[in-house]
Amino acid sequence: MLLSYGFSKFFEGQFSYPSLERLDRKIGDSSPMGLLWTFMGYSKIYTVFGGFCQVLAGCLLIFRRTMITGSLLALMVMTNIVILNFSYDVPVKLFSTHLAVIALLLLIPNVVNLFQLFFMQKSVQLIPERSLFENKNKQLVAFLLKLMAISGLQLIVIIMTVRSFFDKPLNGHNLKAIYYPEQFTIESTSVNRWQKFIINDRYATVFYDEKRYEDFDVKVDTLKHLIQLKSKKDTLNISTLNYRFSDKNTKMSLTGFFQKDTVSITFNIKRKEDFELVNRKFNWINEYPYNK
């Protein structure tokens, strides 16, 4: 489990970069787990470092001569994860606790020697771990199987990451942003007014208020300037709208039929790079703390 969770952190498996919806959400409206996932997903370096520690601990645990070192590292890593899970209400509290306890149990036979080594500054001899097989050939086979297990798991993670990369649309569009209605005109009252409109690669979300929203599959024709919205609740409900940018791409107008009614909407645009969290880059030297 240490290896699988660790390798998943090398790519966007467990923690992905905050989405437009997450960036636009007020911090007070986030769940504790959502806040933790945003914190971890924002920093790729920190996430990869955490994954590296888990992978290193898992690899060291596999081999008999490095089991104690692996147990110490696994105990430190899993203790940190357990505290995070309990502090941010992550569902896998008991599972992570079990892994930390297992790492602790592996250290029990050498706990006295480790105490004397770290706290009494004494030279100690750790209890040698007996090999499972006496035969040299069997030991070699076991060693190779361990290497194959590590390599196989890493290969699976790489394949899954490559598949997710190629699953992304090849002809991406430039409409990925959050749109806030400035003017909203409809011919009837059967259509709810939009509070905001978020467009991603393959889906879009219309927010009618803070709690009511509707998800759509989205297709964009950049040549004809058309957006097709297909409701995920009712696949027969398909709307086609015409879009136009104006005012140096800071505004967008949307006209056409939405849910059988004619709408005309003018939006103010906020793209991902307009958020301070995304726009703020690394600085070696800060004259003053930048804590907003």
N, C-alpha and C positions, 0 to 999 in steps of 0.2 A: 504493500500500500504506500509505503514511503516513496518507492520508485515511481509508481503510477502518478501519485499526486505531485511529486517533484517534477517529472518530465512534463506534465500538463502545464506547469507554470512557465516553462521555457517558451511556450507559444500562447496564443489566446485561447487556452482551453478552459482553465478554471476562472481566471480573471481577465475580462476584456476591458478595453478602454471605455470610459463613460460615454454612453450614448447621448443623443440630443435630448431625449426625454429625461435622462438622469441629470444632465447639466442644467436643464431648465427647471427642475423640481427644487422647491425650497428645501433647505436642509432640515427644517423642522417637520416637513412632511415625509421625510425618509424613514424607513424602518432601520433599527440598529444594524441588521445584517446588510441592508442596502448601503448604509453608510460605510461599513467595513469593505464591502465589495468595490465601492467607488474609490476608497482610499488605496486599496491594493491595486486596482486596475489602472489608476492614474500613472503610477511609477513603474515602468517596465523594468528598470534596473533593480528596484527593491524586490519586485515579484520574482525575477530570475534568480536573484541572490537567495531568496527563501527556497526556491525550487532546487537550487544547487546544493544547499545544505541538506535538504531531504534526500536527494539522490545520493550524495556522498555518504550520508548515514546508512542508507539502505544497502549500498555497495559494500561498505565496511562490515555490515552485519552478516553478509553472505559468507564471508571467508573466516575461517576459524581463528587465524592469527590476529585478525583485526577486529574481532567481535567486541572486545572491551571498549576500544576506541569508538566503534560504531554505536555501542550502547550509550556511552556518555554523550555523544553528539545527538543521537536520537532522543535521549531524555531531555536535553536542552531545547531542541527544536520542538518536540511535542508538548513540552510544558508551556512554551510560548503560545502554541496553537490552542491548547486547552484553555488558557486564560482568555484568549481572543474569543473562542467559541462561547464561553460562559459570559463574557462581558458584553458581547454583541448579539446574544441570543441566536447563535447559529445551531441548526438542528442536530449536528453530529457531535453533541457534547460527550455522550457516553463512549462512542466509538473512538474519538481522539483520546479520551481518558484511558481506555483500555490499551491503546498503543503506548502511551506514556508509562503505564504500569508494567507492561511487558518489558520495556526497556529497563525499568528499575529492577525487575526480577532477574534479568540477565546479569545485573551487577552484584546481586546479593552474595554469591560465593566469594567475591573479591572485595566486599565492602570494607573489611578491616584493613586489608592491604592498601586499598585506595585512600582510606582515611590517613593512614600513616605516611603515605607518599605525598599527599597534597597538604596536610596540616601539621605533620610531625617532622617532615623533611627527612624521612628515613629511606634507605634503600630497601626495596621489597622485591619479592619474586611472586608474580601473579600465578595463580593456580593454572597449570597448563591444561588446555582443552584437548581431550583425547579425540583422535580422528575416528570418524564413523566407520571407516574401512581400514583394515590392516594391509590389504593388498595394494601395492603401488599402482597397478593398472586401474583398479577401481577408484583410487584417489584421483588419478588423472582424469578419468571419465567424469567423476563428480565435479571436478574443477571446470572442465569444459562445459558441462551442463549449466553451471552457474553463469559462466560467461555468455552462453547462448541465451539464457533467460534474461540477462541484463540487455544484451543486444537486441533480442526479439521485442522486448517491451519498448525500447527506444525506437525501434523501427516502426512499431504500430503507431506510436504517438506522431512520428514524422509523417507517416502515410495519412493519418487523420487530419493533420495540419495542412498537408498539400491538397487533400480533397476539399477541405473547407476553403482554401485559397481559390481553387478552380471553380468552386460553386458560386463565387462572387460574379456578378454580371460583368461581362467583358466590355460592354458599351455603357460605361457609367455615365450618369447625367450630372449636370451642375445645379440641380434643384435641391440638393440635400441641405436643409436648413429648417428653421422655425419661422413660421409666418404668423404675424399678429394682424388681424383685420383692422384697417383704418376706416374703410367704408364698406358697408354690407347692404346690398340691395337685392330684394327678392320680390317676385310677383305675387306670391301668396304667403299665408302664414303657416303652411303645412311643414315648412322646412325650418328647423331650429337654427338660430344664429350661431356662428362659429366664434369660439373664444380664441382658439389658435389652431394652427394647421402645421403638422410636422411631417416632412417628407424624408424618407431614408432611401436606401438603394432599391429595395424591393417592396417596401410597404410604406403606408402613410397612415396617420392617425388624425382624425378630426375631433377636437375637444369642444363640447358644447358648454361645459362648465367644469368646475374642479373635479367632479366625480363622474360625470357622464361623458363618454367618448365612444368612438367607433373606429375600428381598424379596417383598412382596405389594402388589397394587393394593388400595387401601382405599376403602370407602364408609362414610360415617357418617350414621346417621339420628338426629338430635338429639332428635326428638320421642319416638321409641320407645326411645332409648338403646341403639342397636344398632351394632355395628361388623362390617362384612363384609370378610373378608380373602380375596383370591383370589391364589393362588400364581402367580408369574411363571414358575416352572419347569413347573408342571402346572396349566393353566387350569381343569381339572375339580375341582381341590382347592380348595373354597370353604368357609370356616369363618365362622359367625355367632356373635358373642359379645355378651353384655349387659354394659354398663358402668354404674358408679355412682360418683359422687364423694362423698367424706366428709372430715371433719376440716378444714373450711374450704378445700376444694379442694386440699389438699396430698396427699391419697391417692386412689387409684382402685381399685375392685375390678372384676375381669373374670371372668365366668362363662359357661359354655356349652361347645359342642363345638369342639375344635380338632384337625384331622386325625383325626376319628372317635373322639376320646377326650374325656371330660369333664374340664375343667380349672376350677380356681378359684384366682385369683391376686389378691393385694393388692400394689399398687405404691406406692412413694414417687415423687412427681412433681418433675421439674426442668424448668422452662420456659426459653425462650430468655432472657427478662429476668432470670432468676436467675443467669446467668453474669456474672462480674465484667467481662469484656470488653465485654459488651453494656450492662450497667448503669452502667458508669463513663461519665460525661458530660464535656463540655468545661469546663475551668475556666480563667478568665483568670489567676488568681493561685493558686499552690500554695505554701503555707508550707514544705512538705517534699516532696522527690521521692517520687512514688507509683509505685515500680518493683517490682512483684510478680512 
